[in-house]
Amino acid sequence: MKPLSFWSYRESACALLAGEIPEHTLTNTDFWTLAQADAMFPVLWTSLTTEQKETVKPWLLNPMDEHIFAAEALRLKNTTARILRAYRKAEIPIICMRGLAVSERLYPNAYLRPHTDIDILFDKKYLMMAKQVAGNDLHFRPINAYPMLFKQGDIPLDLHIEPIGSERIQAWKHITPLHTKDFFKHAFEGMLAGEKAWVIHERVLLPYLCFHALKHSFERLIWLYDIALLSKQINEKGLWDEVLQGIREYKLERPCYYALSYVKEHMDADVPEYIISTIQPHMGLIEKRLFKRFMNHEVIPYLAERLFSRMLPSLSHRIEFWRETIYPREEVRTQVAGGGCVKCNFIRTRLKQVGRAMWALTKETIYLIRT
């Protein structure tokens, strides 16, 4: 059987979500392997009938079912509950940014949305106390190269004082004015993992999820599916005008336009046309081509960097952004190097990345010239 390309996998996954069963999908191990790596396996698996599942099982190396999904989700739910209780006891207000906060809120069963880590956001003034709670009270082990990352077994706890990661790449703070205070300003009290918790309002959550998906070049389909489900809830609550205010306030029109266009076109998301047309950014010839490729299910290398550069307010900000991206400060270089000789490993890694980027740009330039 011919190997399945990633764009073909995405096309088939979207069709399966819509209730269509492409002929090659059920018995194609490449499809299910990609779905598992993409965190879409539980959603796609549970969308099948019992008869279809029996057709799929013999073809899979590691057959999975809802019990395995539920057991893993329960383990992370219990850990999240412990974290919420510990920080509430320490009187440190926190917000769970993704993970269970997304799965419990958007999915009919939380186990349908796999996640592997727990991300919490809090005000910078609590930083020292938050680290003490993670290490001393919750018994998470600090990771040397990552000062904000703790781990217990195979479960990472990632501490954040900024939602967009500007502590790593400082130029990102010029992309959007979205900050921690905005999350807490619009948060409301709710429940998470059976515990009282601060819940992110839709006017912040949707722009943030779109930004996060773009930050990783939309490389995982599950992030777009999250946005599709959130769009459905926003439509049911009649909150689109309020969400539009948030998109504009945080200057995140571009990532929202990409994400909402995709989920409206391919996941039948309830996104009003006026929202799409209102947030549509100005695009040059190159970006129009990038957008077309994205809408054709292609995962584009370095899409995040290329679009973030367009979102910066001036040439000087763009220069600073590329400088930090290519050669970040020492702490980030250590993380990129991944151990050993930091200088050697970082330079080797960056040279490979720059080489791949130049090759991709060369192919795109040739295509544009020919067309």
N, C-alpha and C positions, 0 to 999 in steps of 0.2 A: 504494500500500500504506500502511495506517495506521502512523504512527510507533510504535515499540516502547517502552513505558514501562520504566523501570529495574527495577521489581518484576517485570514480565513477563519481562524478560531474565533475571533471577536465577532465576525459576521454571523457565524453559526450560533454562538452563545446568545446574541441578541435575538436571533430567530427563535431559539428555544424558549427564551423568556416570553416571547409573544405567542407561544403555543404551537409553533411550527417545528417539525422534526426533520431537519435536513437528512437525506438518505445516508450520507457518510458519517453522521455524527455519532450515533449510538455505539457503533462497533469500532470506532477509531480511538485507539489508545492515546494517540497524540493529543486529541481533543481533551480527554479527561485528565491527562497529565498536566496540560496547560491550565485547565480549569482549577486543578488543585493548587498549582503554584500561584494562581491569580486570586485565590480565596473565593472563587465562584462555585467550587464544587458542591457545597451543601445546597445552595440555592438551585442550581441546575439539576442536581440529583433528586431533590424533593419535588421538582416540577414534573418528574416522570411518573407514569403510572406503574403499578406493581408489575405488570407484564413487561413493560419496557425496562424496568430495573433488572428483571431476570435475564433479559437479553444482554444488558450491559455487563453484569457481574462476571461471567466467564472470561471477558476480554480484559478485565482489570487485574493488574498484578497484586494490588492490595484493595480488595473490595471494601467499601466503606458504607455505613448506614447511619441513620439518625441517632442511634445510641452512642456511637463514637463522637459525633458532633456535640451531642448534649453533654456527655461526660467532660469534654474539654472545656465547654462553655461554663459548666458548673464550677470547675476548678478556678477559672479566672473570675467568676462572679464572687466566689467566697473570698478570694484575695482582694478584690476591689472593695468588698464590704469591710474587711479588716482595715484597709487603708483609710476608708471614709471615717470609720469609728476612731482610729488613732488620731487623725488630724482634727476631728471635731473635739476630741478630748483635750488636745493641745491648743484649742481655740485658734486654729489656723484655717481661715476660709480657703477652700480649694474647689476647683472645677475640673471634672474629668472631661478631657477635650475630645477624645475619640473612643475607640474600643467599645466597651459595654455601654457607654453613653449614647453611642450611635445604634448599636444592635438592639438594645431594649426599647429604644424610642421609635425606631423605624421598621423593625422586622416583626412579623407575627410571632416568631419564636427566636429568641436571642441567639440560639446555636446556629442559625442560618448565616450569621455574620461572623466568621472567624476573626480573631485578632490574637496577637502574640505578646503584646506589651500593654502597659498601663501608663498613660500620659496624664499628669496633673499640672494644673496652672495655679499660681498663687502670686501675691504681691511680693516684690523684691525685698521688702522690709522683713519678711518672714524666712528669708533664705537659710540663715544659720539654723534656726529652729526646725525648719522643714527637713534639713539634712539629718539633724539629730533624731527626729522622729523616724525617718526612714531607716537609719542605721541602728539606733538604740532600742526603739520601741517595736518596730516591725521586723527587725533583724534582716534587713536587706543589706547585701554586701556592696560597698562602693567599688566602682570600676576605675582603675587608676587613670587611664587615658581620657576618660569622660567624666569630668567633675560633677555633672548633673545626673549621671546614670547610676542606678543601683540595681542589684540583681539578687533574686532568691531562687535557687535552683535554676530553672530555665525561664523564669518570668522576670522580665526587665521592668523596673519602675523608673520612668523618665520624668525628671523634675523640670518645670519650665517657669521662667519669670517673664518671658515674652512669647506670645503665641506663634509668631512667624519665623522664629529662629534668628533674629537679628543679633543675638549674642555670638553667633558663629560667623555670619557674614554681615557686618555692620551696615553695608550699603543697602541691605534690604529694607532698612527703616525708612528709606526714601521712596520705596515702592508703594507703601500703603501706611496710612496713619492708624491702622488697627492695632490697638495695644491691649494689655491686660485689663486696664480700667474699663474698656468697652465691654469685655465679657461680663464683668461683675456688675456694671451699670445696668445692663439689660437682662441679667440672669433672674430667674425666679425659683422659689423653693419647690422641690419635687422629690421624687424617690428614685433611687438607683441601687441596684443590688440589694433591695430590701431595706435600705438605709436612707435617711434624709440627706438630700444633696442639692447643690445649686445646679440648675439646668440652664443651658445656653438658649437664649431666645433665637427664633428663626432669622431675625434681621441680622444677627451676627453669625449664626451657624452656617447658613447657606454661603455667604461670601467666604467664610473661613474654609469650608470644605472644598470650595472651588479653588481657592488659593493653594491649599494643601495638595490637591490633586495635580495642579499645574506645577507646583514645586518639585514634584517627582515626574514631570513630563507626561502625566496621565498614563503611566506605564502599567497600572493595575485597573482592570475593568470594574472591580468591586467598588472603587472610589466613585466612579461615575454612577454605578447602580445606587449607592447611598444617596447621591444627589437627586436621582430620579425619584426615589421613595420620599425624600424630604420635599421635593416639589409637589408631590401628590398631597402631602399633609398641609403644605402652605396653601394649596388651592382649596382644600376642604375647609380650612379656617378663614379663608378670604384675606390672607396676609400679604398678598403680592405687592401692594403699594408700599407697605411698611418695609418689606424686604428690599424693594427697589431703593428706598431711602438709604438703607444700610449699604447696598452695593455702591451707591454714589458717594456716600460719606467716606467710605473706606477706599475709594478710588480703585475698586477691583472689577471694573467693567469688563476688562479683557479676559481674565480667567473665567468669569461668570458667563461671558458670551460663548466661549469655547465649550464649556461644560454643559450649559443649558441647551445650546444648539444640538449637541450630540445626543443628550438624553431625550430631547423632544423628537428628534429624527429617528433614533434607533431603539429607544426604550419606551416610546409612547408616553412620555412624561407630560404631566399637566402644566405646561408652561405657556402662559398667554403670549400671543404673537407680539403684543405691544411691549412686553418686557424685553424680548429678543431685539426688536428694532430700536428700542430706546438705548440699550447698552452696547449696541454694535460699535466697535472702535474703528477708527480710520486705518485702513490696511494698504500698504504698498503692494507692488507686484509679487515680491518674494513672500510676504506674509499671506497673501491670498492663496498662493500655492501651498504654503504650510497648512493653512486652515482646510483646504480641500483634501489634502492627504490625511489630516486628522479625522475629518468627517468620513473618509473612506476606510476607517478602522486602523490606520497605520500608527504605530508607536514611533515617534520621530525622535532620533537622538538629539539630546541637548535642547529640546524644545523649551524647557523652563528658562534656561539662560537667555535664549534668543528673544523670548517674549518679555521676560523681566527687563531686559535692556531697553525694550521699547516703552516700558512703563515708567522709566525714570525721567525726572523732570528736565534734565539738562545734560549736555555733553560731558561736563566735568563729573557729574554723578555716574554716567555710564562708564567713563574711564576708570573711576574708582571701583565701580562694581566689577569690571572685568579684571582689574588688578587683584582684588580680593578673591575673586573666584579662581583665578589661575594660581596665585601665590598668596594664600591666606596667612593669617598670623600663626605663630609657632604652635599654639595649642591645637589648632585645626590641622596643621601639617602632621602633627604626631598621630592624630586620628586617621588621616588619610593613609599614612605610611603603614599602619597596622602592625607595628612592632619592629624589632630589629633596628638596623641603622636608619634613623628617621630621614636624614638627608638623602641617602641613597634610594631608599624605598619610595619616598615622596617624589623625587625627581623622576624615577623610573615610571611610576604610576601616572604622573602628569604628562610625561612625554607620550605615553601610549594613548591617553585620553585626547591630547591635542592632535595627535596623528589621526585618530579616528574622526575627530571633528573636522579636520581639514579635508579628509577624504570625502566625508558626507557633503560638505559645502562644495567641493569640486564637482561631485556628481550632480548636485542640484543646479549648479551654474551651467554645466553642459546641457542639462535638460532644458533650462530656460532659454539658452541660445538656440537650441534645435527647434523649440516650439514658438 
